[in-house]
């Protein structure tokens, strides 16, 4: 029995000699380290950690994120260098350890202040998750959400946009425009035509060919005397003819005045920031000669003319209307027309203005000074004899045309909210003539008499009050 116990004692002694150093390295009184505690620090900020026991060792797993400085045996300072996370482990002289999960977040104090000033009436929250920025809240439009994203992009490129958009009725701009154009024209004509049907045995015509020339053939007023025939295309203002001396004269002494007044009052309604156009006039065909493989071919394009208005409006936050207005008035000018491949193409006389202004609701501005004055004179005379004083007036013809056009444009913008306000529609203009009434018209065709009350229907047969 002693031989069996001796080997066991030897084996037990060997095991104790091997495990003794390890048991001495971890005393029985050493506490077990607890779970890691979270610690949040803003970039560029520092925190102080105070311990009860004296520090022996400090370890930071990510030195690019935090830096540690031991200021005393029981105090350590943690500085946040950049956004991110790191683990901080602290050992004391007794062997106990303390573990911290340090999260370094962005400092969004400046961003929150800027958002509060830009959108004071909006509920917008900004949070930092290390290097990310999380935006949350409710905004009025997608444009506001985009602006907030741009503002946050200054602090970080990693942005989580959790903003909810609630679309509100957009403001609209009602533009009242008045076009007032006055075109005055004055025409003065003076000319004389002389003709002889046989005076002094001479048949002839003396004319400047400007007003109603006398010809020997054609259509018009025909005069026959002494075997000579003359045709007058226009008798003008004064016509004299003496058969006894076979001499006649036509005199043009005319002064004509005309006034053309155009007034257009378009009202346009457009959304904030959208373009609106108005055209009161028409389009005329404009031939265009093609080139290349289709050289010589003529295609037709249509060009607009008349009273035209293009505008784009924007309403600012303080209800100031910013307008970009481009009014235009154009007319066809056949006096400067050209002929292309047999087509007569008129020119376009245009008066155009373009400006950008800021107004409040109900204020007006005018575009004036669009003045067009033209003077056209044409003189025809017989050389030599037409230069003789006094007598030379009989051998001259003169035409003078004076044009003066004035254009004034008045613009009045209003801020409209047709969705929010339930305004009643204005009554339509009273019709000068009544439309055709089908029931009455059909009864007239059948020879029936109109009833005193058209809405009252005749009783059906078999249901009369006399019982028949």
C-alpha positions as CSV (number, residue, x, y, z in Angstrom):
1,X,0.0,0.0,0.0
2,X,2.9,2.4,0.7
3,X,4.3,1.8,-2.7
4,X,1.0,2.8,-4.3
5,X,0.7,6.1,-2.3
6,X,4.2,7.3,-3.0
7,X,3.7,7.8,-6.8
8,X,0.6,9.8,-6.2
9,X,2.4,12.1,-3.8
10,X,5.2,12.6,-6.2
11,X,2.7,13.5,-9.1
12,X,0.8,16.0,-6.8
13,X,4.0,17.7,-5.8
14,X,5.0,18.2,-9.4
15,X,1.6,19.8,-10.3
16,X,1.8,22.3,-7.4
17,X,5.3,23.3,-8.4
18,X,4.2,24.1,-12.0
19,X,0.9,26.1,-11.1
20,X,2.4,28.1,-8.3
21,X,3.9,31.0,-10.5
22,X,0.5,31.5,-12.3
23,X,-1.5,31.6,-9.1
24,X,0.9,34.2,-7.7
25,X,0.6,36.4,-10.7
26,X,-3.2,36.9,-10.1
27,X,-3.9,37.5,-6.4
28,X,-7.1,36.3,-5.0
29,X,-8.2,39.9,-4.1
30,X,-7.9,41.2,-7.7
31,X,-11.4,42.4,-9.1
32,X,-12.6,41.3,-12.5
33,X,-12.8,44.2,-15.1
34,X,-16.4,45.4,-15.8
35,X,-18.0,46.0,-19.2
36,X,-16.8,48.9,-21.3
37,X,-18.5,52.2,-20.5
38,X,-19.4,54.6,-23.3
39,X,-17.9,58.1,-23.5
40,X,-18.8,60.8,-26.1
41,X,-16.5,63.7,-26.9
42,X,-16.8,66.4,-29.5
43,X,-14.0,67.0,-32.0
44,X,-11.5,69.5,-30.5
45,X,-12.7,69.0,-27.0
46,X,-11.1,67.3,-23.9
47,X,-12.4,65.5,-20.8
48,X,-10.7,64.7,-17.5
49,X,-10.9,61.3,-15.9
50,X,-10.2,61.0,-12.2
51,X,-9.4,57.7,-10.5
52,X,-9.3,56.6,-6.9
53,X,-6.3,54.3,-7.3
54,X,-2.9,55.3,-8.7
55,X,-2.5,54.7,-12.4
56,X,0.0,52.3,-13.7
57,X,-0.7,52.1,-17.4
58,X,-2.9,53.7,-20.1
59,X,-3.8,52.3,-23.6
60,X,-5.7,53.9,-26.5
61,X,-6.5,51.5,-29.4
62,X,-6.8,54.3,-32.0
63,X,-4.3,57.1,-31.4
64,X,-5.6,59.0,-34.5
65,X,-9.0,59.6,-32.8
66,X,-7.9,60.4,-29.2
67,X,-4.7,61.3,-27.4
68,X,-4.2,60.7,-23.6
69,X,-2.1,62.8,-21.2
70,X,-1.5,61.7,-17.6
71,X,-1.4,64.9,-15.5
72,X,-1.2,63.2,-12.1
73,X,-1.0,59.6,-10.7
74,X,-4.8,59.7,-10.4
75,X,-5.8,61.8,-13.3
76,X,-5.7,61.5,-17.1
77,X,-6.8,63.9,-19.9
78,X,-8.4,62.6,-23.1
79,X,-8.2,64.9,-26.2
80,X,-10.5,64.3,-29.2
81,X,-8.4,64.6,-32.4
82,X,-10.9,63.5,-35.2
83,X,-14.3,61.9,-35.6
84,X,-14.3,58.1,-34.9
85,X,-14.2,55.6,-32.1
86,X,-11.5,54.2,-29.9
87,X,-11.1,51.9,-26.8
88,X,-9.4,53.4,-23.7
89,X,-8.1,51.0,-21.0
90,X,-6.8,52.1,-17.6
91,X,-4.8,50.0,-15.1
92,X,-4.1,50.8,-11.5
93,X,-1.2,49.6,-9.3
94,X,-3.4,46.9,-7.8
95,X,-3.9,45.3,-11.2
96,X,-7.5,46.4,-11.6
97,X,-8.5,47.7,-15.1
98,X,-11.2,50.0,-16.4
99,X,-12.4,50.0,-20.1
100,X,-14.0,52.9,-21.9
101,X,-15.6,53.1,-25.4
102,X,-14.8,56.6,-26.6
103,X,-16.9,58.0,-29.4
104,X,-15.7,61.3,-30.9
105,X,-18.5,63.2,-32.7
106,X,-18.6,66.3,-34.8
107,X,-19.3,69.6,-33.2
108,X,-22.5,70.9,-34.8
109,X,-23.0,74.0,-32.7
110,X,-22.3,76.3,-35.7
111,X,-24.6,74.3,-38.0
112,X,-27.5,74.4,-35.5
113,X,-27.1,78.1,-35.1
114,X,-27.1,78.7,-38.9
115,X,-30.2,76.5,-39.4
116,X,-32.0,78.3,-36.7
117,X,-31.4,81.7,-38.3
118,X,-32.2,80.5,-41.8
119,X,-35.4,78.5,-40.9
120,X,-36.6,80.0,-37.6
121,X,-40.1,78.5,-38.0
122,X,-39.0,75.0,-38.9
123,X,-38.5,72.1,-36.5
124,X,-35.2,70.6,-37.7
125,X,-32.9,68.4,-35.6
126,X,-29.3,67.7,-36.3
127,X,-27.3,64.9,-34.7
128,X,-23.8,63.7,-35.0
129,X,-22.8,60.1,-35.2
130,X,-19.0,60.2,-35.2
131,X,-18.3,61.5,-38.7
132,X,-21.9,61.4,-39.9
133,X,-24.6,64.1,-39.7
134,X,-28.2,63.0,-39.3
135,X,-30.9,65.5,-40.4
136,X,-34.4,64.9,-39.2
137,X,-37.6,67.0,-38.9
138,X,-40.2,68.4,-41.3
139,X,-39.6,71.0,-44.0
140,X,-42.0,72.7,-46.4
141,X,-40.5,71.8,-49.7
142,X,-37.8,69.8,-51.4
143,X,-35.8,72.9,-52.1
144,X,-35.5,73.5,-48.3
145,X,-34.3,70.0,-47.8
146,X,-31.6,70.5,-50.5
147,X,-30.5,73.7,-48.9
148,X,-30.1,72.0,-45.5
149,X,-28.1,69.2,-47.1
150,X,-25.7,71.8,-48.7
151,X,-25.3,73.6,-45.3
152,X,-24.4,70.3,-43.6
153,X,-22.0,69.4,-46.4
154,X,-19.6,72.1,-45.0
155,X,-19.1,69.9,-41.8
156,X,-19.2,66.4,-43.3
157,X,-19.5,64.6,-46.6
158,X,-21.4,61.7,-45.0
159,X,-25.0,63.1,-44.5
160,X,-28.1,61.0,-43.6
161,X,-31.1,62.9,-44.8
162,X,-34.2,61.9,-42.9
163,X,-36.2,65.1,-43.5
164,X,-39.9,64.7,-44.2
165,X,-41.4,67.0,-46.8
166,X,-44.9,68.4,-46.4
167,X,-45.9,70.2,-49.6
168,X,-47.9,73.4,-48.9
169,X,-49.9,75.3,-51.6
170,X,-47.4,77.3,-53.6
171,X,-47.8,81.0,-54.0
172,X,-48.9,82.3,-57.3
173,X,-48.5,85.6,-59.1
174,X,-51.3,87.4,-60.9
175,X,-50.0,89.9,-63.4
176,X,-52.3,92.7,-64.7
177,X,-50.8,94.2,-67.8
178,X,-52.1,97.1,-69.9
179,X,-50.8,97.8,-73.4
180,X,-51.7,101.3,-74.7
181,X,-50.6,102.2,-78.2
182,X,-51.6,105.2,-80.3
183,X,-50.5,105.5,-83.9
184,X,-51.0,108.8,-85.6
185,X,-50.5,109.2,-89.4
186,X,-50.7,112.4,-91.5
187,X,-50.6,112.3,-95.3
188,X,-50.2,115.3,-97.5
189,X,-50.3,115.1,-101.4
190,X,-50.1,117.8,-104.0
191,X,-49.7,117.3,-107.8
192,X,-51.1,118.4,-111.1
193,X,-51.5,116.5,-114.4
194,X,-52.1,118.4,-117.7
195,X,-53.3,116.9,-121.0
196,X,-54.3,118.2,-124.4
197,X,-56.8,116.5,-126.8
198,X,-55.9,118.8,-129.7
199,X,-55.1,122.3,-128.4
200,X,-53.0,124.1,-131.0
201,X,-53.3,121.0,-133.0
202,X,-51.2,119.2,-130.4
203,X,-52.2,116.0,-128.5
204,X,-50.1,115.3,-125.4
205,X,-49.8,114.7,-121.6
206,X,-47.7,116.6,-119.1
207,X,-47.4,114.6,-115.8
208,X,-45.0,113.7,-113.1
209,X,-46.5,110.2,-113.1
210,X,-46.9,110.3,-109.3
211,X,-50.6,110.8,-108.8
212,X,-53.2,109.3,-111.3
213,X,-51.2,109.6,-114.5
214,X,-53.0,110.2,-117.7
215,X,-52.6,107.3,-120.2
216,X,-53.8,106.5,-123.7
217,X,-55.2,103.1,-122.8
218,X,-56.2,101.1,-119.8
219,X,-59.2,101.0,-117.5
220,X,-60.6,103.9,-115.6
221,X,-62.3,107.2,-116.7
222,X,-62.2,107.6,-120.5
223,X,-62.4,110.9,-122.3
224,X,-62.9,111.4,-126.1
225,X,-62.5,114.6,-127.9
226,X,-61.5,115.5,-131.4
227,X,-60.6,111.9,-132.2
228,X,-58.3,111.6,-129.2
229,X,-59.0,109.1,-126.4
230,X,-57.5,109.4,-122.9
231,X,-57.9,107.2,-119.8
232,X,-57.7,108.6,-116.3
233,X,-57.0,106.1,-113.6
234,X,-57.9,108.5,-110.9
235,X,-59.7,111.9,-111.1
236,X,-58.1,112.8,-107.8
237,X,-59.6,115.8,-106.0
238,X,-60.2,118.3,-108.9
239,X,-60.8,117.6,-112.5
240,X,-61.1,120.4,-115.2
241,X,-61.7,120.0,-118.9
242,X,-62.6,122.6,-121.5
243,X,-63.7,121.1,-124.8
244,X,-63.5,124.5,-126.6
245,X,-59.8,124.7,-126.2
246,X,-59.2,120.9,-125.9
247,X,-57.3,121.3,-122.6
248,X,-57.8,119.4,-119.3
249,X,-56.2,119.2,-115.8
250,X,-56.4,116.9,-112.8
251,X,-55.3,118.3,-109.4
252,X,-54.4,116.3,-106.3
253,X,-54.5,118.3,-103.2
254,X,-55.2,116.0,-100.3
255,X,-54.5,115.9,-96.6
256,X,-55.4,112.8,-94.6
257,X,-55.2,112.1,-90.9
258,X,-55.7,108.8,-89.2
259,X,-55.4,107.6,-85.6
260,X,-55.1,103.9,-84.6
261,X,-55.5,103.1,-80.9
262,X,-54.8,99.6,-79.5
263,X,-55.5,98.6,-76.0
264,X,-54.9,95.1,-74.6
265,X,-55.4,94.1,-71.0
266,X,-54.1,90.6,-70.4
267,X,-54.2,89.0,-66.9
268,X,-51.8,86.1,-66.4
269,X,-51.6,83.7,-63.4
270,X,-48.5,81.6,-62.9
271,X,-46.8,79.6,-60.2
272,X,-43.9,81.0,-58.3
273,X,-40.8,80.7,-60.5
274,X,-42.7,79.5,-63.6
275,X,-42.8,81.3,-66.9
276,X,-46.0,82.6,-68.5
277,X,-46.7,83.9,-72.0
278,X,-49.4,85.9,-73.7
279,X,-49.9,86.6,-77.4
280,X,-52.8,88.6,-78.9
281,X,-52.2,88.7,-82.6
282,X,-51.4,85.9,-85.0
283,X,-48.8,84.1,-87.1
284,X,-47.9,84.7,-90.7
285,X,-46.3,82.2,-93.1
286,X,-42.7,82.9,-93.7
287,X,-41.0,81.0,-96.6
288,X,-37.5,79.6,-96.0
289,X,-35.3,78.5,-98.8
290,X,-33.5,75.2,-98.0
291,X,-29.9,74.4,-98.8
292,X,-27.8,71.3,-99.0
293,X,-29.4,68.3,-100.7
294,X,-32.8,70.2,-101.0
295,X,-31.3,73.4,-102.3
296,X,-34.0,75.6,-103.9
297,X,-36.8,74.0,-102.0
298,X,-39.0,76.3,-100.0
299,X,-40.6,75.4,-96.7
300,X,-43.1,77.5,-94.7
301,X,-42.5,78.6,-91.1
302,X,-44.9,80.7,-89.0
303,X,-43.7,83.8,-87.2
304,X,-45.8,85.4,-84.4
305,X,-46.8,89.0,-84.4
306,X,-49.0,91.2,-82.3
307,X,-49.1,92.0,-78.6
308,X,-46.9,89.6,-76.7
309,X,-45.8,89.3,-73.0
310,X,-43.4,86.9,-71.3
311,X,-42.8,87.1,-67.6
312,X,-41.3,85.0,-64.8
313,X,-42.1,85.9,-61.2
314,X,-40.7,84.9,-57.8
315,X,-42.1,85.6,-54.4
316,X,-39.5,86.1,-51.6
317,X,-39.9,85.2,-48.0
318,X,-41.0,88.8,-47.1
319,X,-43.6,88.9,-49.9
320,X,-41.6,90.9,-52.3
321,X,-42.3,90.1,-56.0
322,X,-39.3,89.9,-58.2
323,X,-40.4,90.1,-61.9
324,X,-38.6,89.5,-65.2
325,X,-40.9,91.1,-67.8
326,X,-40.5,91.2,-71.6
327,X,-43.4,93.0,-73.4
328,X,-43.4,93.3,-77.1
329,X,-45.7,94.9,-79.8
330,X,-45.1,94.0,-83.4
331,X,-47.0,94.7,-86.7
332,X,-46.6,93.6,-90.3
333,X,-44.8,96.1,-92.4
334,X,-45.6,95.6,-96.1
335,X,-43.8,98.8,-97.1
336,X,-40.5,97.0,-96.5
337,X,-41.6,93.6,-97.9
338,X,-39.4,91.4,-100.0
339,X,-40.2,88.8,-102.6
340,X,-38.7,85.3,-102.4
341,X,-39.5,82.7,-105.0
342,X,-42.8,84.5,-105.8
343,X,-43.8,84.9,-102.2
344,X,-44.2,88.4,-100.8
345,X,-42.8,88.4,-97.3
346,X,-43.6,91.4,-95.1
347,X,-41.2,92.9,-92.6
348,X,-42.0,93.1,-88.9
349,X,-42.1,96.4,-87.1
350,X,-41.3,95.6,-83.5
351,X,-41.2,97.6,-80.2
352,X,-39.7,95.5,-77.4
353,X,-38.6,96.0,-73.9
354,X,-37.1,93.7,-71.2
355,X,-36.5,94.5,-67.6
356,X,-36.3,92.9,-64.1
357,X,-37.8,94.8,-61.1
358,X,-38.9,94.2,-57.5
359,X,-42.4,95.3,-56.3
360,X,-44.7,94.7,-53.5
361,X,-48.2,93.3,-53.9
362,X,-50.4,95.9,-55.7
363,X,-47.6,98.2,-56.8
364,X,-47.3,99.1,-60.5
365,X,-44.5,100.2,-62.8
366,X,-44.7,101.5,-66.3
367,X,-42.5,101.1,-69.4
368,X,-42.9,104.3,-71.4
369,X,-40.8,106.2,-73.9
370,X,-41.4,103.6,-76.7
371,X,-41.8,106.3,-79.3
372,X,-41.5,105.8,-83.0
373,X,-41.6,108.8,-85.3
374,X,-41.1,108.6,-89.1
375,X,-41.2,111.2,-91.8
376,X,-41.3,110.2,-95.5
377,X,-41.3,112.7,-98.4
378,X,-41.3,112.1,-102.1
379,X,-40.9,114.9,-104.7
380,X,-41.4,114.6,-108.5
381,X,-41.0,117.4,-111.0
382,X,-40.4,118.1,-114.7
383,X,-36.7,119.1,-115.1
384,X,-36.1,122.7,-116.0
385,X,-39.6,124.0,-116.1
386,X,-40.3,122.6,-112.6
387,X,-37.7,124.9,-111.1
388,X,-39.3,128.2,-112.4
389,X,-40.7,130.2,-109.4
390,X,-44.4,130.2,-109.0
391,X,-45.1,128.7,-112.5
392,X,-43.0,125.7,-111.6
393,X,-45.5,124.5,-109.0
394,X,-47.7,123.4,-111.8
395,X,-45.1,120.9,-112.9
396,X,-44.3,119.4,-109.5
397,X,-45.8,116.6,-107.4
398,X,-45.0,116.2,-103.7
399,X,-46.2,113.6,-101.1
400,X,-45.4,113.8,-97.4
401,X,-46.2,111.1,-94.8
402,X,-45.7,111.6,-91.1
403,X,-46.1,108.7,-88.6
404,X,-45.9,108.9,-84.8
405,X,-46.4,105.8,-82.6
406,X,-46.5,105.9,-78.8
407,X,-46.5,102.8,-76.6
408,X,-47.0,102.6,-72.9
409,X,-47.0,99.3,-70.8
410,X,-48.3,99.3,-67.3
411,X,-47.7,96.2,-65.1
412,X,-49.3,95.4,-61.7
413,X,-48.4,92.2,-59.9
414,X,-50.5,90.6,-57.1
415,X,-49.8,87.6,-54.9
416,X,-52.6,85.1,-55.3
417,X,-53.6,82.1,-53.3
418,X,-56.5,80.5,-55.2
419,X,-56.2,77.2,-53.2
420,X,-56.3,78.9,-49.7
421,X,-59.0,81.4,-50.5
422,X,-62.4,80.4,-52.0
423,X,-63.2,83.5,-54.1
424,X,-66.3,83.6,-56.1
425,X,-66.0,83.7,-59.9
426,X,-66.9,86.9,-61.5
427,X,-70.0,87.1,-63.7
428,X,-69.4,86.6,-67.4
429,X,-70.0,89.6,-69.7
430,X,-73.6,90.0,-70.8
431,X,-74.3,88.6,-74.2
432,X,-75.5,91.2,-76.8
433,X,-77.4,88.5,-78.7
434,X,-79.2,85.5,-77.4
435,X,-78.1,82.1,-78.5
436,X,-80.4,79.7,-80.4
437,X,-82.8,77.8,-78.1
438,X,-83.4,74.3,-79.5
439,X,-86.8,73.6,-77.9
440,X,-88.4,76.8,-79.1
441,X,-86.7,76.5,-82.5
442,X,-88.0,73.0,-83.0
443,X,-91.6,74.0,-82.0
444,X,-91.5,76.8,-84.6
445,X,-90.5,74.4,-87.3
446,X,-93.5,72.2,-86.5
447,X,-95.9,75.1,-86.5
448,X,-96.7,74.8,-82.8
449,X,-97.5,77.8,-80.6
450,X,-95.1,78.7,-77.8
451,X,-96.5,78.1,-74.4
452,X,-96.6,80.9,-71.9
453,X,-94.5,78.8,-69.5
454,X,-91.9,76.9,-71.5
455,X,-90.9,74.8,-68.5
456,X,-94.4,73.5,-68.1
457,X,-94.9,70.3,-70.0
458,X,-98.3,69.4,-71.6
459,X,-100.2,66.6,-69.9
460,X,-100.1,63.2,-71.7
461,X,-103.1,62.1,-73.7
462,X,-105.7,60.2,-71.9
463,X,-105.1,62.0,-68.6
464,X,-107.1,65.1,-69.3
465,X,-109.4,66.6,-66.6
466,X,-112.6,66.1,-68.6
467,X,-112.3,62.3,-68.6
468,X,-112.2,61.8,-72.3
